[in-house]
């Protein structure tokens, strides 16, 4: 079952959405994509979740693109402006996804994925990842594998990750998960890290 829980923003980065420094982030290698960044506790939780998912399902998790982990404010703004307009036209926009930006209501263009207003996305805190499955050299959507998708529903919350909305909500994104535990690392993550440490040659 899809789990949705409130997201705790670590106090040290509140108010810095999309403006985090390299010292506030951890470099993460996303298979098939390269190096991106996440907030440190999110990075630890991601690494543990990827390891266990691979061990239990055989699937290797990654992100849909490097821009779908930490996302700087400039990129968030560029993506937003490409997908939303400040005026509504029935032939261009839909009413199922509206955002507030610069004190006005903006309307999503048809046939594009929704995106948060600049300065409000959890990608801007390094606390979100748009998750995909790497198969060979190709990425597949998270929902393309019932086995992996069910595993994520059963296990992701134990690593501190949950979905942002329920499937019944307009604009539900099955690939978009957020790390919600702030600076707290869950017991499941610690157990995986201890197992890795115990099995890593000195």
PyMOL commands that set and color helices and strands:
alter all, ss='L'
color gray80, all
select helices_A, chain A and resi 11-13+22-24+40-57+66-68+73-83+122-125+142-144+146-159+187-198
alter helices_A, ss='H'
color red, helices_A
select strands_A, chain A and resi 25-30+34-39+60-63+84-85+93-101+104-109+128-135+138-141+161-163+176-179
alter strands_A, ss='S'
color yellow, strands_A
deselect
rebuild
show_as cartoon
